Amino acid sequence: MKLVRYGAKGAETPGLIDADGKLRDLSAQVPDIVGDVLTPQGLARLKALDPKSLPLVPGNPRLGAPVGRIGKFLCIGANYRDHIAESTNPIPIPSEPILFNKFDTSVGGPNDPIMIPKGSQKTDWEAELAIVIGRPARLVSKETALDYVAGYTICNDVSEREWQHKRNGQWQKGKANDGFGPLGPWLVTTDEIKDPQTLPIWLEVNGKRYQNGNTKDMIFDCAFLVSYLSEFFTLMPGDVIATGTPAGVGGGVKPNPVFLKPGDVVVLGIDGLGKQRQEFVAFKA
């Protein structure tokens, strides 16, 4: 299934995309794409529905993040060797995943405009596969970890590089800004993604291709990440894990890095998961 949330920000309605690519209303079936809806039982109930029995949604409404009320928005840094190699602040290949967070105010829809923060000079992009948890996971093995996943979506891990690396603190300063975590367009359930480690991932800025990677190149794969994180805290339905980005970020362009400015348009996608489009706009209080 491809599950979505559509409508005005903060007042999204649950829906699904049918086999013909049409948007269907799920609001009579579930209140939102949250919590128990994401469990195996909740998803099985939705899968048993005949999509043609659901009301068609007219027009082309805004899509929100496909998961509501995200509890933990977890992110993995430096999870592709080629991205580490291109960095202006190279680090050794990590022996364990590097973890940082985004916040609820970072979450946006896949096509929402993104405001460049006040004073930012180095706003950058990162196309990433995101895991959505479907049932409580605590101390789970790598062998069973993917059984705890509801599905997958796309994240643009927007980043302010100066604040990330030079502001004398954790990465959140450059990673968790408002709107810096657009998700979607859909939550694609695991029955449609047989192997999350075989997915081409790409990103373009103003029509120029910068990122052209594949999830097979992750240092720590999805199953390992779910198992690893479950050592430290319980993962809950609706938690999101952004799994890192391949090479091709703006800060890695040589000899002159490229950073986003007002009017730039970023388009990114992952095979089977759709695509996002964001226009970056100037700061406005």
C-alpha positions in Angstrom: 0.0 0.0 0.0 0.9 3.6 -0.5 -0.5 5.6 2.5 -0.7 9.4 2.5 -1.9 12.3 4.5 -3.4 15.2 2.6 -4.8 18.7 3.3 -3.7 21.8 5.2 -0.7 21.5 7.4 -1.7 20.4 10.9 -5.1 19.2 9.6 -4.2 16.4 7.3 -6.6 13.6 6.3 -5.5 10.0 5.9 -5.7 8.5 2.4 -4.2 5.9 0.1 -3.0 5.8 -3.5 -4.9 3.2 -5.5 -3.5 1.0 -8.3 -4.4 3.7 -10.8 -2.4 6.4 -8.9 -5.6 8.1 -7.6 -6.0 9.5 -4.1 -8.7 7.8 -2.0 -10.0 9.1 1.3 -9.4 6.8 4.4 -10.9 9.1 7.0 -14.0 6.9 7.5 -11.6 4.0 8.3 -8.9 5.5 10.5 -8.5 8.9 12.2 -4.9 9.3 11.0 -1.8 7.4 9.9 -0.5 7.0 13.4 0.2 4.6 16.2 -1.9 1.4 16.0 -2.7 2.0 12.4 0.9 1.3 11.6 1.0 -2.1 13.4 0.8 -5.3 11.4 -2.9 -5.6 12.5 -3.7 -2.1 11.6 -2.1 -2.3 8.2 -3.7 -5.7 7.5 -7.1 -4.1 8.1 -6.4 -1.4 5.6 -5.0 -3.8 3.1 -8.2 -5.8 3.2 -10.2 -2.8 2.0 -11.2 -2.5 -1.6 -9.6 0.8 -2.7 -12.4 1.4 -5.2 -14.9 1.4 -2.4 -13.2 4.5 -0.9 -14.2 8.0 -1.9 -12.0 9.6 -4.6 -10.4 12.9 -3.5 -10.9 15.6 -6.1 -8.3 18.0 -7.3 -4.6 18.0 -6.3 -4.5 18.7 -2.6 -1.3 19.3 -0.6 0.4 16.2 0.7 1.7 16.3 4.2 4.2 13.9 5.8 2.7 10.4 5.4 3.0 9.7 9.2 1.3 11.8 11.8 2.4 12.6 15.4 6.0 11.3 14.9 7.5 10.5 18.2 11.2 10.1 17.5 12.7 11.5 14.3 16.1 9.7 14.3 18.8 10.3 11.7 22.0 8.5 10.9 25.1 10.5 9.8 27.9 9.4 7.6 26.3 6.1 6.5 27.8 6.0 2.9 31.5 5.8 2.3 31.3 8.0 -0.8 29.6 10.7 1.2 32.3 10.6 3.9 35.0 10.8 1.2 33.5 14.0 -0.4 33.1 15.8 2.9 35.1 18.9 3.7 35.3 17.6 7.3 36.2 13.9 6.6 35.9 11.4 9.4 37.0 7.8 9.7 34.5 5.2 8.6 32.4 4.9 11.7 32.5 1.7 13.7 29.0 2.3 15.0 26.2 4.4 13.5 26.4 8.2 14.2 23.0 9.3 15.6 21.3 12.7 15.7 17.7 14.0 15.9 15.3 16.2 14.1 12.2 17.5 15.8 8.5 17.8 15.2 9.0 21.3 13.8 11.4 19.9 11.3 8.7 17.8 9.7 7.1 19.0 6.4 5.3 17.6 3.4 7.2 16.4 0.4 6.4 19.4 -1.8 6.2 22.2 0.8 8.4 25.2 0.3 11.4 25.3 2.7 12.5 28.6 4.3 16.2 29.2 4.4 17.0 30.1 8.0 17.9 33.7 9.0 21.7 34.1 8.5 22.2 30.8 6.7 24.9 30.7 4.1 25.3 27.0 3.7 21.9 25.3 3.4 22.5 21.9 1.7 20.5 18.9 0.6 20.6 15.1 1.4 18.3 12.6 -0.2 17.7 9.7 2.1 15.6 6.5 2.6 13.5 6.7 5.8 12.3 3.8 7.8 8.9 4.0 9.6 8.5 1.7 12.6 5.3 -0.4 12.9 5.5 -2.0 16.3 7.4 -1.6 19.5 11.0 -2.7 19.1 13.3 -3.2 22.1 16.5 -5.3 21.9 15.5 -6.9 18.6 17.9 -9.0 16.6 19.1 -7.9 13.1 17.5 -11.1 11.8 14.1 -10.0 12.9 14.5 -6.2 12.8 12.6 -5.7 9.5 9.6 -7.4 11.0 9.2 -4.2 13.1 9.0 -1.9 10.1 5.7 -0.6 8.8 7.2 0.8 5.6 9.5 3.3 3.9 9.4 6.8 2.7 11.7 9.6 1.4 13.4 12.2 3.6 15.4 15.3 2.4 17.7 15.7 5.3 18.2 19.5 4.8 21.3 20.7 6.5 23.0 24.0 7.4 26.7 23.1 7.1 28.2 26.0 8.9 25.9 25.5 11.9 26.3 21.7 11.8 30.1 21.8 11.9 31.2 25.2 13.2 28.8 26.2 15.9 30.5 24.3 18.7 27.8 21.7 19.5 25.8 18.7 18.3 24.6 18.4 14.7 21.1 19.4 15.6 22.0 23.1 15.2 22.3 22.5 11.5 19.9 19.6 11.1 16.8 20.3 13.1 15.7 23.7 11.8 12.0 24.3 10.9 11.0 22.4 7.8 14.4 20.6 7.4 12.8 17.2 7.4 10.2 16.8 4.6 8.8 13.3 4.4 6.8 11.6 1.7 5.1 11.6 -0.7 3.9 8.2 0.5 4.5 5.6 3.2 5.0 2.5 1.2 4.4 -0.7 3.2 7.0 -3.4 3.3 5.1 -5.8 1.1 5.9 -3.5 -1.8 9.6 -3.1 -0.9 11.0 -6.5 -0.8 14.6 -5.4 -0.2 15.3 -1.9 1.1 19.0 -2.3 0.2 18.5 -2.3 -3.6 16.9 1.1 -4.2 18.3 3.8 -6.5 18.2 7.2 -4.9 18.8 10.6 -6.7 18.5 14.3 -6.3 18.5 17.3 -8.7 18.8 21.0 -8.0 17.4 23.3 -10.7 17.3 20.3 -13.1 21.0 19.3 -12.5 21.6 15.8 -11.1 23.9 15.9 -8.1 23.1 12.7 -6.2 22.8 9.3 -8.0 23.3 6.6 -5.4 21.8 3.3 -4.2 20.9 2.1 -0.8 23.0 -1.0 -1.3 26.0 1.2 -0.5 25.0 1.9 3.1 27.7 1.1 5.7 24.9 0.1 8.2 21.9 -1.4 6.5 18.3 -0.9 7.5 18.0 -4.1 9.6 21.2 -3.3 11.5 20.0 0.2 12.2 16.7 -0.9 13.7 18.4 -3.6 15.8 21.1 -1.2 16.9 18.8 1.7 17.9 16.6 -0.8 19.8 19.5 -1.4 22.1 19.2 2.1 23.6 15.5 2.9 23.6 12.2 1.4 22.5 11.3 2.2 19.0 7.5 2.9 18.7 5.0 2.8 15.8 5.4 6.0 13.8 9.0 6.6 14.8 11.1 7.6 11.7 14.7 6.7 11.0 16.5 8.6 8.2 19.3 6.3 7.1 21.9 8.6 5.6 22.8 10.0 2.2 25.1 9.0 -0.7 27.6 11.3 -2.3 26.6 14.4 -4.2 25.7 17.0 -1.5 26.3 20.6 -2.2 29.0 20.9 0.4 31.0 18.2 -1.4 31.1 19.9 -4.8 34.7 20.6 -5.7 36.4 23.0 -6.1 33.5 25.3 -5.2 30.7 24.0 -2.9 27.2 24.7 -4.0 24.6 25.8 -1.4 20.9 26.6 -1.8 19.6 30.1 -2.3 16.0 31.5 -2.6 14.3 30.3 -5.8 16.3 27.1 -6.1 14.1 24.0 -6.7 15.2 20.6 -5.4 13.6 17.4 -6.7 14.6 14.0 -5.3 13.3 10.5 -5.5 13.8 6.8 -4.6 12.6 4.0 -6.9 9.2 2.7 -5.7 8.8 5.5 -3.2 7.9 8.4 -5.4 9.6 11.9 -5.4 9.6 15.2 -3.6 9.9 18.8 -4.9 10.8 21.7 -2.8 11.3 25.4 -3.6 13.7 27.1 -1.2 12.5 30.6 -0.2 14.1 33.5 1.6 13.7 33.9 5.4 10.6 35.8 6.5 9.8 36.4 10.1 
